[in-house]
Amino acid sequence: MNLNLSEQFKDSECDTLVFCRAGRGEMKASAKVCVAECADDFRFPPPEIASIEKIKSIRFENFKSLDLSAIFTTLAEMPNLEELYFYHCEIKSIPPQIGQMKRLRRLTFDTDVSGNIKSWEMNSVPAEFGELENLQEITFFNCTCFRNGFPPESANLRNLKTINFTDTYAIKTLPENIIILPNLEHLYFSGAKIQPPDLEPILAASKTLESTAIKGSFHRFEELAEKYPRVEFYNDGVKFSAELAEFEHEPERLPEMREWLKENRSEAAQAQYAYLMMKKYFERAGVQLRKTEVPATLSGFNSEFYANVDSLLRQPQYSAMLKSFFAEIIDFYEAFSGEYFAYNLLGLLKNFIDRDPPRSFILPLLPPKALPQLGEINDILSQQHEEYIERLNQMGY
Protein backbone atom coordinates (compact mmCIF):
# COMPACT_ATOMS: atom_id res chain seq x y z
CA MET A 1 0.00 0.00 0.00
CA ASN A 2 1.35 3.41 -0.98
CA LEU A 3 0.41 5.84 1.76
CA ASN A 4 1.78 8.94 -0.02
CA LEU A 5 2.47 10.57 3.34
CA SER A 6 4.61 13.36 1.91
CA GLU A 7 1.85 14.40 -0.47
CA GLN A 8 -0.79 14.22 2.27
CA PHE A 9 1.16 16.54 4.58
CA LYS A 10 2.42 18.89 1.87
CA ASP A 11 -0.36 21.49 2.23
CA SER A 12 -1.88 20.24 5.49
CA GLU A 13 -2.21 21.74 8.96
CA CYS A 14 -2.06 18.27 10.50
CA ASP A 15 0.58 17.58 13.14
CA THR A 16 -0.75 14.20 14.35
CA LEU A 17 -0.64 10.97 12.34
CA VAL A 18 -2.69 7.89 13.25
CA PHE A 19 -1.99 4.49 11.72
CA CYS A 20 -5.03 2.29 12.24
CA ARG A 21 -5.81 -1.24 11.16
CA ALA A 22 -8.65 -0.99 8.62
CA GLY A 23 -9.41 -2.67 5.35
CA ARG A 24 -10.23 0.30 3.14
CA GLY A 25 -6.71 1.65 2.82
CA GLU A 26 -7.73 5.29 2.77
CA MET A 27 -6.13 8.50 4.02
CA LYS A 28 -8.35 10.94 5.90
CA ALA A 29 -7.64 14.28 7.50
CA SER A 30 -9.66 16.44 9.87
CA ALA A 31 -8.53 19.41 11.93
CA LYS A 32 -4.97 18.55 12.90
CA VAL A 33 -5.20 14.76 12.67
CA CYS A 34 -4.42 12.60 9.66
CA VAL A 35 -5.59 8.96 9.72
CA ALA A 36 -3.93 6.30 7.56
CA GLU A 37 -5.95 3.08 7.23
CA CYS A 38 -3.58 0.13 6.90
CA ALA A 39 -3.78 -3.58 6.18
CA ASP A 40 -3.77 -6.18 8.93
CA ASP A 41 -0.14 -7.09 8.23
CA PHE A 42 1.16 -3.51 8.55
CA ARG A 43 4.52 -3.61 10.34
CA PHE A 44 6.15 -0.16 10.11
CA PRO A 45 5.68 3.15 8.28
CA PRO A 46 7.46 3.93 5.01
CA PRO A 47 10.93 5.55 5.18
CA GLU A 48 9.56 8.79 3.67
CA ILE A 49 8.01 9.61 7.04
CA ALA A 50 11.43 10.56 8.42
CA SER A 51 11.48 13.74 6.33
CA ILE A 52 8.05 15.09 7.31
CA GLU A 53 8.73 17.97 9.66
CA LYS A 54 5.11 18.76 10.54
CA ILE A 55 4.44 15.56 12.45
CA LYS A 56 4.72 15.93 16.23
CA SER A 57 2.63 12.95 17.36
CA ILE A 58 2.14 9.41 16.00
CA ARG A 59 -0.37 6.82 17.16
CA PHE A 60 -0.56 3.12 16.23
CA GLU A 61 -3.95 1.40 16.74
CA ASN A 62 -4.97 -2.26 16.83
CA PHE A 63 -1.99 -3.92 15.12
CA LYS A 64 -0.79 -7.46 15.84
CA SER A 65 2.56 -7.60 14.03
CA LEU A 66 4.35 -4.29 14.46
CA ASP A 67 8.12 -4.34 14.01
CA LEU A 68 9.12 -2.03 16.85
CA SER A 69 12.81 -2.23 15.98
CA ALA A 70 12.13 -0.81 12.51
CA ILE A 71 9.60 1.68 13.86
CA PHE A 72 12.00 3.16 16.41
CA THR A 73 14.88 3.25 13.92
CA THR A 74 12.77 5.05 11.31
CA LEU A 75 10.96 7.47 13.61
CA ALA A 76 14.20 8.44 15.36
CA GLU A 77 15.11 10.39 12.21
CA MET A 78 11.99 12.59 12.41
CA PRO A 79 13.04 16.13 13.36
CA ASN A 80 9.97 17.18 15.41
CA LEU A 81 8.34 13.99 16.68
CA GLU A 82 7.59 14.40 20.40
CA GLU A 83 4.84 11.90 21.20
CA LEU A 84 4.36 8.20 20.48
CA TYR A 85 1.22 6.24 21.40
CA PHE A 86 0.58 2.49 21.01
CA TYR A 87 -3.10 1.63 21.39
CA HIS A 88 -4.27 -2.02 21.59
CA CYS A 89 -1.22 -3.37 19.79
CA GLU A 90 0.12 -6.82 20.61
CA ILE A 91 3.60 -5.95 21.84
CA LYS A 92 5.62 -8.78 23.32
CA SER A 93 8.78 -6.85 24.15
CA ILE A 94 10.41 -3.44 23.84
CA PRO A 95 13.54 -3.66 21.67
CA PRO A 96 16.78 -1.81 22.44
CA GLN A 97 16.18 0.46 19.45
CA ILE A 98 13.88 2.49 21.69
CA GLY A 99 17.02 4.26 22.86
CA GLN A 100 17.29 5.94 19.45
CA MET A 101 14.17 8.05 20.15
CA LYS A 102 16.22 10.90 21.61
CA ARG A 103 13.66 13.63 20.85
CA LEU A 104 10.69 11.80 22.37
CA ARG A 105 8.91 13.64 25.20
CA ARG A 106 5.76 11.57 25.78
CA LEU A 107 5.34 7.80 25.45
CA THR A 108 2.16 5.75 25.99
CA PHE A 109 1.54 2.01 25.95
CA ASP A 110 -2.18 1.21 26.02
CA THR A 111 -2.18 -2.53 25.52
CA ASP A 112 -4.98 -4.87 24.52
CA VAL A 113 -6.73 -6.72 27.35
CA SER A 114 -9.82 -7.69 25.38
CA GLY A 115 -8.54 -11.04 24.16
CA ASN A 116 -5.72 -13.41 24.96
CA ILE A 117 -4.04 -12.21 28.14
CA LYS A 118 -0.67 -13.28 26.74
CA SER A 119 -0.93 -10.53 24.09
CA TRP A 120 0.02 -7.82 26.56
CA GLU A 121 2.61 -9.59 28.72
CA MET A 122 5.71 -7.37 28.43
CA ASN A 123 7.86 -8.27 31.38
CA SER A 124 11.02 -6.24 30.94
CA VAL A 125 12.45 -3.05 29.52
CA PRO A 126 15.90 -2.81 27.90
CA ALA A 127 18.74 -0.77 29.31
CA GLU A 128 18.46 1.57 26.32
CA PHE A 129 15.28 2.97 27.81
CA GLY A 130 17.62 5.08 29.94
CA GLU A 131 18.82 6.87 26.79
CA LEU A 132 15.54 8.75 26.26
CA GLU A 133 17.14 11.94 27.49
CA ASN A 134 14.19 14.22 26.62
CA LEU A 135 11.39 11.95 27.89
CA GLN A 136 9.10 13.96 30.20
CA GLU A 137 6.01 11.78 30.62
CA ILE A 138 5.21 8.10 30.29
CA THR A 139 1.81 6.42 30.58
CA PHE A 140 0.90 2.75 30.96
CA PHE A 141 -2.62 1.38 30.52
CA ASN A 142 -2.85 -2.29 31.55
CA CYS A 143 0.77 -2.86 30.70
CA THR A 144 3.12 -5.26 32.46
CA CYS A 145 6.37 -4.06 30.92
CA PHE A 146 7.62 -2.53 34.19
CA ARG A 147 6.60 -5.48 36.34
CA ASN A 148 10.30 -6.15 36.95
CA GLY A 149 11.04 -2.50 37.57
CA PHE A 150 12.92 0.22 35.75
CA PRO A 151 16.35 -0.71 34.36
CA PRO A 152 19.21 0.85 36.37
CA GLU A 153 20.00 3.12 33.41
CA SER A 154 16.69 4.93 34.08
CA ALA A 155 18.62 6.98 36.62
CA ASN A 156 19.77 9.00 33.58
CA LEU A 157 16.23 10.17 32.79
CA ARG A 158 16.56 13.61 34.35
CA ASN A 159 13.62 15.09 32.41
CA LEU A 160 11.13 12.34 33.29
CA LYS A 161 8.80 14.06 35.74
CA THR A 162 5.40 12.42 35.26
CA ILE A 163 4.36 8.75 35.32
CA ASN A 164 0.79 7.52 34.87
CA PHE A 165 -0.13 3.96 35.84
CA THR A 166 -3.65 2.96 34.86
CA ASP A 167 -3.28 -0.72 35.52
CA THR A 168 -6.51 -2.23 36.75
CA TYR A 169 -5.55 -5.60 35.27
CA ALA A 170 -1.81 -5.70 35.07
CA ILE A 171 0.28 -3.99 37.75
CA LYS A 172 -0.50 -5.01 41.32
CA THR A 173 2.21 -2.90 42.93
CA LEU A 174 4.34 0.03 41.90
CA PRO A 175 7.81 -0.96 40.62
CA GLU A 176 10.10 -1.22 43.63
CA ASN A 177 12.95 0.71 42.01
CA ILE A 178 10.84 3.61 40.80
CA ILE A 179 12.83 5.65 43.32
CA ILE A 180 15.87 5.60 41.01
CA LEU A 181 14.18 8.19 38.77
CA PRO A 182 16.05 11.32 39.82
CA ASN A 183 13.47 14.07 39.22
CA LEU A 184 10.05 12.44 39.37
CA GLU A 185 7.49 15.08 40.40
CA HIS A 186 4.04 13.69 39.58
CA LEU A 187 2.71 10.17 40.03
CA TYR A 188 -0.76 9.13 38.96
CA PHE A 189 -2.31 5.70 39.40
CA SER A 190 -5.70 4.15 39.01
CA GLY A 191 -6.64 0.64 40.06
CA ALA A 192 -7.63 -1.05 43.29
CA LYS A 193 -4.55 -3.30 43.37
CA ILE A 194 -2.18 -0.56 44.53
CA GLN A 195 -2.04 -0.34 48.33
CA PRO A 196 -0.61 2.34 50.67
CA PRO A 197 2.46 0.19 51.56
CA ASP A 198 3.30 0.12 47.84
CA LEU A 199 3.33 3.91 47.67
CA GLU A 200 5.08 4.73 50.93
CA PRO A 201 8.67 3.81 49.90
CA ILE A 202 8.75 6.46 47.18
CA LEU A 203 7.09 9.01 49.44
CA ALA A 204 9.79 8.41 52.03
CA ALA A 205 12.74 8.31 49.64
CA SER A 206 11.98 10.86 46.94
CA LYS A 207 13.06 14.45 47.44
CA THR A 208 11.42 15.66 44.23
CA LEU A 209 7.92 14.15 44.31
CA GLU A 210 5.39 16.98 44.50
CA SER A 211 2.03 15.33 43.90
CA THR A 212 0.27 12.03 43.56
CA ALA A 213 -3.20 11.64 42.07
CA ILE A 214 -5.24 8.57 42.98
CA LYS A 215 -8.35 7.34 41.22
CA GLY A 216 -10.32 4.77 43.14
CA SER A 217 -10.55 4.17 46.91
CA PHE A 218 -8.79 7.42 47.71
CA HIS A 219 -9.78 7.08 51.36
CA ARG A 220 -7.26 4.25 51.79
CA PHE A 221 -4.44 6.80 51.36
CA GLU A 222 -5.65 9.46 53.79
CA GLU A 223 -3.15 8.43 56.48
CA LEU A 224 -0.28 8.70 54.01
CA ALA A 225 -1.49 12.15 53.00
CA GLU A 226 -1.28 13.24 56.63
CA LYS A 227 2.10 11.58 57.15
CA TYR A 228 3.72 13.20 54.10
CA PRO A 229 2.28 16.74 53.91
CA ARG A 230 5.03 17.91 51.53
CA VAL A 231 3.43 15.77 48.79
CA GLU A 232 0.07 17.00 47.55
CA PHE A 233 -2.51 14.23 47.28
CA TYR A 234 -5.29 14.55 44.73
CA ASN A 235 -8.50 12.56 44.69
CA ASP A 236 -9.01 12.02 40.98
CA GLY A 237 -12.16 10.04 41.55
CA VAL A 238 -15.59 10.60 40.07
CA LYS A 239 -17.65 13.62 41.11
CA PHE A 240 -21.44 13.77 41.20
CA SER A 241 -23.01 14.73 37.90
CA ALA A 242 -24.52 18.21 37.66
CA GLU A 243 -28.12 17.04 37.99
CA LEU A 244 -27.42 15.21 41.28
CA ALA A 245 -24.70 17.29 42.98
CA GLU A 246 -27.24 19.26 45.04
CA PHE A 247 -28.50 16.05 46.68
CA GLU A 248 -25.09 14.76 47.82
CA HIS A 249 -25.65 15.92 51.41
CA GLU A 250 -29.46 15.79 51.36
CA PRO A 251 -30.46 12.50 49.71
CA GLU A 252 -33.95 12.77 51.21
CA ARG A 253 -34.58 15.50 48.64
CA LEU A 254 -33.95 13.16 45.70
CA PRO A 255 -36.59 13.64 42.99
CA GLU A 256 -39.15 10.88 42.57
CA MET A 257 -37.57 8.03 40.64
CA ARG A 258 -39.98 7.62 37.72
CA GLU A 259 -40.28 11.37 37.25
CA TRP A 260 -36.47 11.66 37.19
CA LEU A 261 -36.18 8.87 34.60
CA LYS A 262 -38.53 10.61 32.15
CA GLU A 263 -35.44 12.30 30.77
CA ASN A 264 -32.61 10.31 29.22
CA ARG A 265 -29.97 9.75 31.89
CA SER A 266 -26.39 8.63 31.45
CA GLU A 267 -25.16 5.43 33.09
CA ALA A 268 -23.06 7.54 35.46
CA ALA A 269 -26.14 9.52 36.51
CA GLN A 270 -28.15 6.30 37.00
CA ALA A 271 -25.39 4.80 39.15
CA GLN A 272 -25.17 7.96 41.25
CA TYR A 273 -28.94 8.16 41.72
CA ALA A 274 -28.85 4.57 43.02
CA TYR A 275 -25.95 5.48 45.30
CA LEU A 276 -27.86 8.44 46.77
CA MET A 277 -30.91 6.23 47.21
CA MET A 278 -28.79 3.83 49.27
CA LYS A 279 -27.39 6.74 51.27
CA LYS A 280 -30.94 7.93 51.98
CA TYR A 281 -32.01 4.60 53.47
CA PHE A 282 -28.83 4.19 55.47
CA GLU A 283 -29.18 7.65 56.99
CA ARG A 284 -32.77 6.89 57.96
CA ALA A 285 -31.53 3.82 59.84
CA GLY A 286 -28.68 5.72 61.47
CA VAL A 287 -26.07 3.68 59.59
CA GLN A 288 -23.04 5.36 58.08
CA LEU A 289 -21.96 4.23 54.63
CA ARG A 290 -18.54 2.67 54.51
CA LYS A 291 -15.93 4.97 53.00
CA THR A 292 -16.72 4.58 49.34
CA GLU A 293 -16.20 6.28 45.99
CA VAL A 294 -18.90 7.98 43.94
CA PRO A 295 -19.68 5.43 41.20
CA ALA A 296 -19.29 6.25 37.52
CA THR A 297 -20.89 3.02 36.27
CA LEU A 298 -23.62 0.63 37.35
CA SER A 299 -20.90 -1.94 37.96
CA GLY A 300 -19.28 0.53 40.35
CA PHE A 301 -22.55 1.00 42.22
CA ASN A 302 -23.11 -2.77 42.36
CA SER A 303 -19.77 -3.12 44.16
CA GLU A 304 -20.65 -0.36 46.64
CA PHE A 305 -24.08 -1.92 47.15
CA TYR A 306 -22.56 -5.27 48.10
CA ALA A 307 -19.84 -3.76 50.32
CA ASN A 308 -22.40 -1.85 52.37
CA VAL A 309 -25.40 -4.18 52.43
CA ASP A 310 -23.56 -7.42 53.18
CA SER A 311 -22.48 -6.17 56.61
CA LEU A 312 -26.13 -5.57 57.64
CA LEU A 313 -27.75 -8.78 56.41
CA ARG A 314 -27.01 -10.72 59.58
CA GLN A 315 -28.38 -7.99 61.86
CA PRO A 316 -32.17 -8.45 62.26
CA GLN A 317 -32.73 -4.84 63.36
CA TYR A 318 -32.00 -3.70 59.78
CA SER A 319 -34.28 -6.18 58.00
CA ALA A 320 -37.24 -3.79 57.63
CA MET A 321 -35.02 -1.01 56.28
CA LEU A 322 -33.31 -3.35 53.82
CA LYS A 323 -36.63 -4.75 52.64
CA SER A 324 -37.90 -1.24 51.81
CA PHE A 325 -34.60 -0.32 50.21
CA PHE A 326 -34.52 -3.47 48.04
CA ALA A 327 -38.08 -2.80 46.86
CA GLU A 328 -37.16 0.71 45.70
CA ILE A 329 -33.76 -0.08 44.22
CA ILE A 330 -35.17 -3.02 42.24
CA ASP A 331 -38.05 -0.82 41.02
CA PHE A 332 -35.37 1.60 39.86
CA TYR A 333 -33.40 -1.09 38.02
CA GLU A 334 -36.55 -2.34 36.32
CA ALA A 335 -37.56 1.18 35.27
CA PHE A 336 -34.40 1.98 33.33
CA SER A 337 -33.58 -1.58 32.20
CA GLY A 338 -36.54 -2.49 30.03
CA GLU A 339 -35.96 -5.89 28.40
CA TYR A 340 -32.52 -6.10 30.07
CA PHE A 341 -33.98 -6.18 33.57
CA ALA A 342 -32.66 -9.67 34.36
CA TYR A 343 -29.12 -8.78 33.19
CA ASN A 344 -28.97 -5.60 35.24
CA LEU A 345 -30.55 -7.29 38.25
CA LEU A 346 -27.88 -9.99 37.97
CA GLY A 347 -25.21 -7.28 38.19
CA LEU A 348 -26.81 -5.89 41.33
CA LEU A 349 -27.27 -9.25 43.08
CA LYS A 350 -24.46 -11.41 41.68
CA ASN A 351 -22.18 -11.17 44.73
CA PHE A 352 -25.09 -12.26 46.93
CA ILE A 353 -26.22 -15.04 44.59
CA ASP A 354 -22.72 -16.50 44.30
CA ARG A 355 -22.34 -17.01 48.02
CA ASP A 356 -24.50 -18.83 50.55
CA PRO A 357 -24.69 -17.03 52.85
CA PRO A 358 -25.50 -14.26 51.96
CA ARG A 359 -27.88 -15.81 49.37
CA SER A 360 -30.02 -17.35 52.12
CA PHE A 361 -30.10 -14.02 53.98
CA ILE A 362 -31.08 -11.84 51.03
CA LEU A 363 -33.80 -13.97 49.44
CA PRO A 364 -36.46 -13.27 52.12
CA LEU A 365 -35.84 -9.52 51.72
CA LEU A 366 -36.39 -9.35 47.96
CA PRO A 367 -39.69 -7.96 46.62
CA PRO A 368 -42.02 -10.41 44.79
CA LYS A 369 -41.20 -8.93 41.36
CA ALA A 370 -37.55 -10.01 41.72
CA LEU A 371 -38.25 -13.68 42.38
CA PRO A 372 -39.38 -14.66 38.83
CA GLN A 373 -36.18 -13.07 37.52
CA LEU A 374 -33.99 -15.45 39.52
CA GLY A 375 -34.69 -18.33 37.15
CA GLU A 376 -33.60 -16.24 34.17
CA ILE A 377 -30.56 -15.08 36.13
CA ASN A 378 -29.52 -18.69 36.77
CA ASP A 379 -29.81 -19.38 33.03
CA ILE A 380 -27.58 -16.37 32.29
CA LEU A 381 -25.00 -17.56 34.81
CA SER A 382 -24.94 -21.04 33.27
CA GLN A 383 -24.45 -19.59 29.80
CA GLN A 384 -21.66 -17.30 31.00
CA HIS A 385 -19.89 -20.23 32.63
CA GLU A 386 -20.06 -22.28 29.42
CA GLU A 387 -18.68 -19.34 27.40
CA TYR A 388 -15.87 -18.90 29.92
CA ILE A 389 -14.85 -22.57 29.67
CA GLU A 390 -14.91 -22.32 25.87
CA ARG A 391 -12.63 -19.25 25.93
CA LEU A 392 -10.16 -21.06 28.19
CA ASN A 393 -10.12 -24.02 25.81
CA GLN A 394 -9.46 -21.69 22.86
CA MET A 395 -6.57 -20.11 24.74
CA GLY A 396 -5.02 -23.51 25.44
CA TYR A 397 -5.57 -23.59 29.21
C-alpha positions in Angstrom: 0.0 0.0 0.0 1.3 3.4 -1.0 0.4 5.8 1.8 1.8 8.9 0.0 2.5 10.6 3.3 4.6 13.4 1.9 1.8 14.4 -0.5 -0.8 14.2 2.3 1.2 16.5 4.6 2.4 18.9 1.9 -0.4 21.5 2.2 -1.9 20.2 5.5 -2.2 21.7 9.0 -2.1 18.3 10.5 0.6 17.6 13.1 -0.8 14.2 14.4 -0.6 11.0 12.3 -2.7 7.9 13.2 -2.0 4.5 11.7 -5.0 2.3 12.2 -5.8 -1.2 11.2 -8.7 -1.0 8.6 -9.4 -2.7 5.3 -10.2 0.3 3.1 -6.7 1.6 2.8 -7.7 5.3 2.8 -6.1 8.5 4.0 -8.4 10.9 5.9 -7.6 14.3 7.5 -9.7 16.4 9.9 -8.5 19.4 11.9 -5.0 18.5 12.9 -5.2 14.8 12.7 -4.4 12.6 9.7 -5.6 9.0 9.7 -3.9 6.3 7.6 -5.9 3.1 7.2 -3.6 0.1 6.9 -3.8 -3.6 6.2 -3.8 -6.2 8.9 -0.1 -7.1 8.2 1.2 -3.5 8.5 4.5 -3.6 10.3 6.2 -0.2 10.1 5.7 3.2 8.3 7.5 3.9 5.0 10.9 5.6 5.2 9.6 8.8 3.7 8.0 9.6 7.0 11.4 10.6 8.4 11.5 13.7 6.3 8.1 15.1 7.3 8.7 18.0 9.7 5.1 18.8 10.5 4.4 15.6 12.5 4.7 15.9 16.2 2.6 12.9 17.4 2.1 9.4 16.0 -0.4 6.8 17.2 -0.6 3.1 16.2 -4.0 1.4 16.7 -5.0 -2.3 16.8 -2.0 -3.9 15.1 -0.8 -7.5 15.8 2.6 -7.6 14.0 4.3 -4.3 14.5 8.1 -4.3 14.0 9.1 -2.0 16.9 12.8 -2.2 16.0 12.1 -0.8 12.5 9.6 1.7 13.9 12.0 3.2 16.4 14.9 3.2 13.9 12.8 5.1 11.3 11.0 7.5 13.6 14.2 8.4 15.4 15.1 10.4 12.2 12.0 12.6 12.4 13.0 16.1 13.4 10.0 17.2 15.4 8.3 14.0 16.7 7.6 14.4 20.4 4.8 11.9 21.2 4.4 8.2 20.5 1.2 6.2 21.4 0.6 2.5 21.0 -3.1 1.6 21.4 -4.3 -2.0 21.6 -1.2 -3.4 19.8 0.1 -6.8 20.6 3.6 -5.9 21.8 5.6 -8.8 23.3 8.8 -6.9 24.1 10.4 -3.4 23.8 13.5 -3.7 21.7 16.8 -1.8 22.4 16.2 0.5 19.4 13.9 2.5 21.7 17.0 4.3 22.9 17.3 5.9 19.5 14.2 8.0 20.1 16.2 10.9 21.6 13.7 13.6 20.8 10.7 11.8 22.4 8.9 13.6 25.2 5.8 11.6 25.8 5.3 7.8 25.5 2.2 5.8 26.0 1.5 2.0 25.9 -2.2 1.2 26.0 -2.2 -2.5 25.5 -5.0 -4.9 24.5 -6.7 -6.7 27.3 -9.8 -7.7 25.4 -8.5 -11.0 24.2 -5.7 -13.4 25.0 -4.0 -12.2 28.1 -0.7 -13.3 26.7 -0.9 -10.5 24.1 0.0 -7.8 26.6 2.6 -9.6 28.7 5.7 -7.4 28.4 7.9 -8.3 31.4 11.0 -6.2 30.9 12.5 -3.0 29.5 15.9 -2.8 27.9 18.7 -0.8 29.3 18.5 1.6 26.3 15.3 3.0 27.8 17.6 5.1 29.9 18.8 6.9 26.8 15.5 8.8 26.3 17.1 11.9 27.5 14.2 14.2 26.6 11.4 12.0 27.9 9.1 14.0 30.2 6.0 11.8 30.6 5.2 8.1 30.3 1.8 6.4 30.6 0.9 2.7 31.0 -2.6 1.4 30.5 -2.9 -2.3 31.5 0.8 -2.9 30.7 3.1 -5.3 32.5 6.4 -4.1 30.9 7.6 -2.5 34.2 6.6 -5.5 36.3 10.3 -6.2 36.9 11.0 -2.5 37.6 12.9 0.2 35.7 16.3 -0.7 34.4 19.2 0.9 36.4 20.0 3.1 33.4 16.7 4.9 34.1 18.6 7.0 36.6 19.8 9.0 33.6 16.2 10.2 32.8 16.6 13.6 34.3 13.6 15.1 32.4 11.1 12.3 33.3 8.8 14.1 35.7 5.4 12.4 35.3 4.4 8.8 35.3 0.8 7.5 34.9 -0.1 4.0 35.8 -3.7 3.0 34.9 -3.3 -0.7 35.5 -6.5 -2.2 36.8 -5.6 -5.6 35.3 -1.8 -5.7 35.1 0.3 -4.0 37.8 -0.5 -5.0 41.3 2.2 -2.9 42.9 4.3 0.0 41.9 7.8 -1.0 40.6 10.1 -1.2 43.6 12.9 0.7 42.0 10.8 3.6 40.8 12.8 5.7 43.3 15.9 5.6 41.0 14.2 8.2 38.8 16.1 11.3 39.8 13.5 14.1 39.2 10.0 12.4 39.4 7.5 15.1 40.4 4.0 13.7 39.6 2.7 10.2 40.0 -0.8 9.1 39.0 -2.3 5.7 39.4 -5.7 4.1 39.0 -6.6 0.6 40.1 -7.6 -1.1 43.3 -4.5 -3.3 43.4 -2.2 -0.6 44.5 -2.0 -0.3 48.3 -0.6 2.3 50.7 2.5 0.2 51.6 3.3 0.1 47.8 3.3 3.9 47.7 5.1 4.7 50.9 8.7 3.8 49.9 8.8 6.5 47.2 7.1 9.0 49.4 9.8 8.4 52.0 12.7 8.3 49.6 12.0 10.9 46.9 13.1 14.5 47.4 11.4 15.7 44.2 7.9 14.2 44.3 5.4 17.0 44.5 2.0 15.3 43.9 0.3 12.0 43.6 -3.2 11.6 42.1 -5.2 8.6 43.0 -8.3 7.3 41.2 -10.3 4.8 43.1 -10.5 4.2 46.9 -8.8 7.4 47.7 -9.8 7.1 51.4 -7.3 4.3 51.8 -4.4 6.8 51.4 -5.6 9.5 53.8 -3.2 8.4 56.5 -0.3 8.7 54.0 -1.5 12.2 53.0 -1.3 13.2 56.6 2.1 11.6 57.2 3.7 13.2 54.1 2.3 16.7 53.9 5.0 17.9 51.5 3.4 15.8 48.8 0.1 17.0 47.5 -2.5 14.2 47.3 -5.3 14.6 44.7 -8.5 12.6 44.7 -9.0 12.0 41.0 -12.2 10.0 41.6 -15.6 10.6 40.1 -17.6 13.6 41.1 -21.4 13.8 41.2 -23.0 14.7 37.9 -24.5 18.2 37.7 -28.1 17.0 38.0 -27.4 15.2 41.3 -24.7 17.3 43.0 -27.2 19.3 45.0 -28.5 16.1 46.7 -25.1 14.8 47.8 -25.6 15.9 51.4 -29.5 15.8 51.4 -30.5 12.5 49.7 -33.9 12.8 51.2 -34.6 15.5 48.6 -34.0 13.2 45.7 -36.6 13.6 43.0 -39.1 10.9 42.6 -37.6 8.0 40.6 -40.0 7.6 37.7 -40.3 11.4 37.3 -36.5 11.7 37.2 -36.2 8.9 34.6 -38.5 10.6 32.2 -35.4 12.3 30.8 -32.6 10.3 29.2 -30.0 9.8 31.9 -26.4 8.6 31.4 -25.2 5.4 33.1 -23.1 7.5 35.5 -26.1 9.5 36.5 -28.2 6.3 37.0 -25.4 4.8 39.1 -25.2 8.0 41.2 -28.9 8.2 41.7 -28.9 4.6 43.0 -25.9 5.5 45.3 -27.9 8.4 46.8 -30.9 6.2 47.2 -28.8 3.8 49.3 -27.4 6.7 51.3 -30.9 7.9 52.0 -32.0 4.6 53.5 -28.8 4.2 55.5 -29.2 7.7 57.0 -32.8 6.9 58.0 -31.5 3.8 59.8 -28.7 5.7 61.5 -26.1 3.7 59.6 -23.0 5.4 58.1 -22.0 4.2 54.6 -18.5 2.7 54.5 -15.9 5.0 53.0 -16.7 4.6 49.3 -16.2 6.3 46.0 -18.9 8.0 43.9 -19.7 5.4 41.2 -19.3 6.2 37.5 -20.9 3.0 36.3 -23.6 0.6 37.4 -20.9 -1.9 38.0 -19.3 0.5 40.3 -22.5 1.0 42.2 -23.1 -2.8 42.4 -19.8 -3.1 44.2 -20.6 -0.4 46.6 -24.1 -1.9 47.1 -22.6 -5.3 48.1 -19.8 -3.8 50.3 -22.4 -1.8 52.4 -25.4 -4.2 52.4 -23.6 -7.4 53.2 -22.5 -6.2 56.6 -26.1 -5.6 57.6 -27.7 -8.8 56.4 -27.0 -10.7 59.6 -28.4 -8.0 61.9 -32.2 -8.4 62.3 -32.7 -4.8 63.4 -32.0 -3.7 59.8 -34.3 -6.2 58.0 -37.2 -3.8 57.6 -35.0 -1.0 56.3 -33.3 -3.4 53.8 -36.6 -4.7 52.6 -37.9 -1.2 51.8 -34.6 -0.3 50.2 -34.5 -3.5 48.0 -38.1 -2.8 46.9 -37.2 0.7 45.7 -33.8 -0.1 44.2 -35.2 -3.0 42.2 -38.0 -0.8 41.0 -35.4 1.6 39.9 -33.4 -1.1 38.0 -36.5 -2.3 36.3 -37.6 1.2 35.3 -34.4 2.0 33.3 -33.6 -1.6 32.2 -36.5 -2.5 30.0 -36.0 -5.9 28.4 -32.5 -6.1 30.1 -34.0 -6.2 33.6 -32.7 -9.7 34.4 -29.1 -8.8 33.2 -29.0 -5.6 35.2 -30.5 -7.3 38.2 -27.9 -10.0 38.0 -25.2 -7.3 38.2 -26.8 -5.9 41.3 -27.3 -9.3 43.1 -24.5 -11.4 41.7 -22.2 -11.2 44.7 -25.1 -12.3 46.9 -26.2 -15.0 44.6 -22.7 -16.5 44.3 -22.3 -17.0 48.0 -24.5 -18.8 50.6 -24.7 -17.0 52.8 -25.5 -14.3 52.0 -27.9 -15.8 49.4 -30.0 -17.3 52.1 -30.1 -14.0 54.0 -31.1 -11.8 51.0 -33.8 -14.0 49.4 -36.5 -13.3 52.1 -35.8 -9.5 51.7 -36.4 -9.3 48.0 -39.7 -8.0 46.6 -42.0 -10.4 44.8 -41.2 -8.9 41.4 -37.6 -10.0 41.7 -38.3 -13.7 42.4 -39.4 -14.7 38.8 -36.2 -13.1 37.5 -34.0 -15.4 39.5 -34.7 -18.3 37.2 -33.6 -16.2 34.2 -30.6 -15.1 36.1 -29.5 -18.7 36.8 -29.8 -19.4 33.0 -27.6 -16.4 32.3 -25.0 -17.6 34.8 -24.9 -21.0 33.3 -24.4 -19.6 29.8 -21.7 -17.3 31.0 -19.9 -20.2 32.6 -20.1 -22.3 29.4 -18.7 -19.3 27.4 -15.9 -18.9 29.9 -14.8 -22.6 29.7 -14.9 -22.3 25.9 -12.6 -19.3 25.9 -10.2 -21.1 28.2 -10.1 -24.0 25.8 -9.5 -21.7 22.9 -6.6 -20.1 24.7 -5.0 -23.5 25.4 -5.6 -23.6 29.2 
